[in-house]
Amino acid sequence: MATKIALAGNPNSGKTTLFNALTGSNQFVGNWPGVTVEKKEGFLKGQHREVQIIDLPGIYSLSPYTPEEVIARNYLENERPDAILNIVDGTNLERNLYLTTQLLEFGIPVVIAVNMIDIVEKNGDVIDLEKLSEAFGCRAVMISALKGTDVLKAAQLAVGEARARAVPRRIDLEYFTPDDEDDAESADTAARYAYIDSVIRDCVKIKNRGRLSVSDKIDRVVTNRFAALPIFAVVMFIVYFVSVTSVGAWVTDWTNETLFGDIVPTAVEGFLTAINCADWLQGLVLDGIIAGVGAVIGFVPQMLILFIFLAFLESCGYMARIAFIMDRIFRRFGLSGKSFIPILIGTGCGVPGIMASRTIDGERDRRMTVMTTTFIPCSAKLPIIALIAGALFGGAWWVAPSAYFIGIAAIICSGIILKKTKLFAGDVSPFVMELPAYHLPTVVNILRSMWERGWSFIKKAGTIILLATVFVWFASSFGFEDGRFGMVDMADSVLAKVGSAIAWIFSPLGWGEWKSAVAAITGLIAKENVVGTFGILYGFAEVAEDGAEVWSALSAAMAPLAAYSFLVFNLLCAPCFAAMGAIRREMNSAKWFWIAIGYQCGFAYIVALCVYQLGRLFGSGVFGVGTVVAFVLVAAFLFMLLRREKKSDIIKA
C-alpha cells in the first residue's frame, strides 16, 4: 500500500508548483466527493507508485467556514494520511505558520517545507532552521519549489517521518480567558499568533526591516491610484494583440488556410475517393467533421499563446494585483473585489470561475457574481473573437481587446442595475486578500499550465464539438422534398427551416439571416460550436478547395457592424451547457437559475441591439463600431470618476 503524503499550505505559497515538481506527469485530476472543488493526486517521481501525493486545497486555516477548509479538515480527520508536508512561504512566515499550528494538533507526522528560500536569501534574510524545527517539534527543510531546490529532499523527509510514525509535539499555547463563548475563537487565534510572533523573533533575522521590498516598489507603480488602470489596460491589450491579432493570427491563418484548408481535406478526399466511399459519407467527413472540427481546432494556436500569457501573469503574481485594482472600481458600483477572482478564473473556463464564487461570503454578492462571471471572454469564446476580427475586420487590432473590456463593462453595468433591485440590494461584503511576492515563473510551469488548458479544449473539440458538427451537417444536408426525406440543398434543409423560424428574433441586431441564428443557438452547447457551425454552413472545405480566403463567404454575408453585434451577443448571452450546469448547482434553485439565464440573454440582446442601432446612427462599417465602443467606454469611465469613492476594505498582507 502506497504511503500517503498530504500537501497543505496557504494559497500562493507555492503548493501547486511543489506538487507538479514532485509528481511530474504522474498526477490525476478530479473532484472531491460530493463537491466540485478540484482534487489533485499523484505519485512521487521515481518511487514506482510507492508514495502517493495528495494536494489539499489552498487554505489559510482549518476553521470550517469554506468548502476548501471543510475538505481539508475532513480529509485529515477521516482519511488520516501517513504524513503532512506543510508548505509555508518563507517571505511571509507569520501568516503561513498559523495553519502549521493547527496541523500539528492532528497527531499526524508533519514536515515544514519553507518555500521561496531563493527570495529570502536574495533579500538577505536568515531563517534559523534548527530553532524553527525545535519550536514546532517537527522536521523542517528549506526549498524552492519554483527552482526545484531540495523538493525531493522535503518529500523524502515526509516519507521518513511517516514510516517512523513520528508524532509531533503539541504546542503549549497561552490562552487568555474569554469573556463569553463567542470570544473563544478570538482567544485561540490570539494565542496562536502570539506563539508564532515569539518564534519568529527568535529564529528569523530580517536584514532590511522597515525597507520596501522589490515587490512593494513595483506595487507602488502597478497598483497606483492613477496608473493602475492604464497599466492594466495596456497589459491586456498586449496579451490579446499578440494572441489574436499578430503572432497568433499568423499561425492560425496557416492552420486554417493551409493545414485544414488544403492539406488535410485534399489528403482525406483522395483517400475516400480511392476506397470508393459513398457520397454522403464523404460529405459527412469533408463538409461536416473536417469543416466543423477543423475550423475550431484551427484557432488552437491563438489559444495556446493566450494561455502562455495568462499562465505568466498568474505565476508572477500580477493577477492578484488585478483583483486589488478592480476592487476600487467594483465597490463604486456595489460589487466586491472578491467577485473579480472568479472572473479572472473564468478567463480560462467559465465553469471553475462560477464555482470559485463560493469564496464570497454574502449570498446576494455570490449570486450576482455567478450571474455575471461568464460575461468575461473565456477560452471557448476566443475562436469567435478571432474569427470576427480576422474574417470580418481584416485583423483589426482593437477587436480582441475590446471584447475583454466589454465583458468588464458588462459586469460593472450589471452591478449598477442589479443593486437597484430588491433581490440584490444590500452592503458589499468585505474583501481581504494576500498579495504574493513577485517572482519569475519557470518555463516548465508555464508550458505545463498552457498544455493542461489547451488539452482540455482539444478534448472538447474531439467529443462535444464533434457530435455537434455531425448534427449540424446532418440537419443542414437533409430535409423533406416532394414528401420524401433525403439529401437536399442547404436552403431546403431541416436546419434552414428551423433557423428561418427563429431568425426574425435577431433581425433588429443586424444578423437576421438563418445561418447566423443557428450558429448562435448551437453556441449554447459549446461556444466553439459557433465557429464550427459557420465552417459547415459557409462551406469551409469548398471555399478552401477553390483557393480563396477560407472565411471569404462569411465576410460577404455579414457586414462589419452586424458582425460586431453578433460578437457582443455571443460574448454576453447564456454560456455553454457545462457552465449552465455549474450555475444551476451554485444557485441551488431552479428559480434563480432561470433568473440568471434570463438576465444574461436579455442583457446580451439589449447591448447588441444598442451596438447595432447606435452604430447605424453614428455611421456604418468599422467607423461606426469604433465610435460606439469608444462612446460606451468613455461614458463608463466618466461615470466611474463622478461617483463618490467608497473606502476599500482590502488588506494587503
ZISULRA-V804760 format. One record per backbone hydrogen bond with DSSP energy under -1.0 kcal/mol. NH is the residue of the N-H (numbers start at 1). CO is the residue of the C=O. If there is no record, write none. Layout:
BEGIN
NH&CO ; NH&CO
END
This chain:
BEGIN
3&50 ; 5&52 ; 6&83 ; 7&54 ; 8&85 ; 13&10 ; 18&14 ; 19&15 ; 20&16 ; 21&17 ; 22&18 ; 23&19 ; 24&20 ; 26&23 ; 27&25 ; 28&41 ; 30&39 ; 32&37 ; 35&32 ; 39&30 ; 41&28 ; 42&53 ; 43&26 ; 44&51 ; 45&22 ; 47&44 ; 50&47 ; 52&3 ; 53&42 ; 54&5 ; 55&40 ; 56&7 ; 59&9 ; 65&63 ; 70&66 ; 71&67 ; 72&68 ; 73&69 ; 74&70 ; 75&71 ; 76&72 ; 77&73 ; 78&74 ; 79&75 ; 80&75 ; 82&4 ; 83&4 ; 84&109 ; 85&6 ; 86&111 ; 87&8 ; 88&113 ; 90&115 ; 92&89 ; 96&92 ; 97&93 ; 101&97 ; 103&99 ; 104&100 ; 105&102 ; 106&103 ; 111&84 ; 112&139 ; 113&86 ; 114&141 ; 115&88 ; 117&143 ; 120&116 ; 121&117 ; 122&118 ; 123&119 ; 125&120 ; 126&205 ; 128&203 ; 129&127 ; 132&128 ; 133&129 ; 134&130 ; 135&131 ; 136&132 ; 137&133 ; 138&133 ; 141&112 ; 143&114 ; 144&149 ; 148&144 ; 149&144 ; 154&150 ; 155&151 ; 156&152 ; 157&153 ; 158&154 ; 159&155 ; 160&156 ; 161&157 ; 162&158 ; 163&159 ; 164&160 ; 166&161 ; 169&137 ; 183&180 ; 184&181 ; 187&183 ; 188&184 ; 189&185 ; 190&186 ; 191&187 ; 192&188 ; 193&189 ; 194&190 ; 195&191 ; 196&192 ; 197&193 ; 198&194 ; 199&195 ; 200&196 ; 201&197 ; 202&198 ; 203&199 ; 204&200 ; 205&126 ; 211&208 ; 217&213 ; 218&214 ; 219&215 ; 220&216 ; 221&218 ; 222&218 ; 223&219 ; 224&221 ; 228&224 ; 231&227 ; 232&228 ; 233&229 ; 234&230 ; 235&231 ; 236&232 ; 237&233 ; 238&234 ; 239&235 ; 240&236 ; 241&237 ; 242&238 ; 243&239 ; 244&240 ; 245&241 ; 246&241 ; 248&242 ; 250&246 ; 251&247 ; 252&248 ; 253&249 ; 254&250 ; 255&251 ; 256&252 ; 257&253 ; 258&254 ; 259&254 ; 260&255 ; 262&258 ; 263&258 ; 264&259 ; 266&262 ; 267&263 ; 268&264 ; 269&265 ; 270&266 ; 271&267 ; 272&268 ; 273&269 ; 274&270 ; 275&271 ; 276&273 ; 277&272 ; 282&278 ; 283&279 ; 284&280 ; 285&281 ; 286&282 ; 287&283 ; 289&284 ; 290&285 ; 291&286 ; 292&288 ; 293&289 ; 296&292 ; 297&293 ; 298&294 ; 299&296 ; 300&297 ; 303&299 ; 304&300 ; 305&301 ; 306&302 ; 307&303 ; 308&304 ; 309&305 ; 310&306 ; 311&307 ; 312&308 ; 313&309 ; 314&310 ; 315&311 ; 316&312 ; 318&313 ; 319&313 ; 322&318 ; 323&319 ; 324&320 ; 325&321 ; 326&322 ; 327&323 ; 330&326 ; 331&327 ; 333&330 ; 334&331 ; 335&330 ; 339&336 ; 340&337 ; 343&339 ; 344&340 ; 345&341 ; 346&342 ; 347&344 ; 348&345 ; 349&345 ; 353&349 ; 354&350 ; 355&351 ; 356&352 ; 357&354 ; 358&355 ; 359&356 ; 360&357 ; 366&362 ; 367&363 ; 368&364 ; 369&365 ; 370&366 ; 371&367 ; 372&368 ; 373&369 ; 375&372 ; 376&373 ; 379&348 ; 381&378 ; 385&381 ; 386&382 ; 387&383 ; 388&384 ; 389&385 ; 390&386 ; 391&387 ; 392&388 ; 395&389 ; 402&398 ; 403&399 ; 404&400 ; 405&401 ; 406&402 ; 407&403 ; 408&404 ; 409&405 ; 410&406 ; 411&407 ; 412&408 ; 413&409 ; 414&410 ; 415&411 ; 416&412 ; 417&413 ; 418&414 ; 419&415 ; 421&418 ; 446&442 ; 447&443 ; 448&444 ; 449&445 ; 450&446 ; 451&447 ; 452&448 ; 453&449 ; 454&450 ; 455&451 ; 456&452 ; 457&453 ; 458&454 ; 459&455 ; 460&456 ; 461&457 ; 462&458 ; 463&460 ; 465&460 ; 467&463 ; 468&464 ; 469&465 ; 470&466 ; 471&467 ; 472&468 ; 473&469 ; 474&470 ; 475&471 ; 476&472 ; 478&474 ; 479&486 ; 481&484 ; 484&481 ; 486&479 ; 488&477 ; 492&489 ; 493&490 ; 494&478 ; 495&475 ; 497&493 ; 498&494 ; 499&495 ; 500&496 ; 501&497 ; 502&498 ; 503&499 ; 505&502 ; 506&503 ; 509&506 ; 510&507 ; 511&506 ; 517&513 ; 518&514 ; 519&515 ; 520&516 ; 521&517 ; 522&518 ; 523&519 ; 524&521 ; 525&522 ; 526&522 ; 529&526 ; 530&527 ; 532&528 ; 533&529 ; 534&530 ; 535&531 ; 536&532 ; 537&533 ; 538&534 ; 539&536 ; 540&535 ; 543&539 ; 544&540 ; 545&541 ; 546&542 ; 547&544 ; 548&543 ; 552&549 ; 555&551 ; 556&552 ; 558&554 ; 563&559 ; 564&560 ; 565&561 ; 566&562 ; 567&563 ; 568&564 ; 569&565 ; 570&566 ; 571&567 ; 572&568 ; 573&569 ; 580&576 ; 581&577 ; 582&578 ; 583&579 ; 584&580 ; 585&581 ; 586&582 ; 587&583 ; 588&584 ; 593&589 ; 594&590 ; 595&591 ; 596&592 ; 597&593 ; 598&594 ; 599&595 ; 600&596 ; 601&597 ; 602&598 ; 603&599 ; 604&600 ; 605&601 ; 606&602 ; 607&603 ; 608&604 ; 609&605 ; 610&606 ; 611&607 ; 612&608 ; 613&609 ; 614&610 ; 615&611 ; 616&612 ; 617&613 ; 618&614 ; 619&615 ; 625&621 ; 626&622 ; 627&623 ; 628&624 ; 629&625 ; 630&626 ; 631&627 ; 632&628 ; 633&629 ; 634&630 ; 635&631 ; 636&632 ; 637&633 ; 638&634 ; 639&635 ; 640&636 ; 641&637 ; 642&638
END
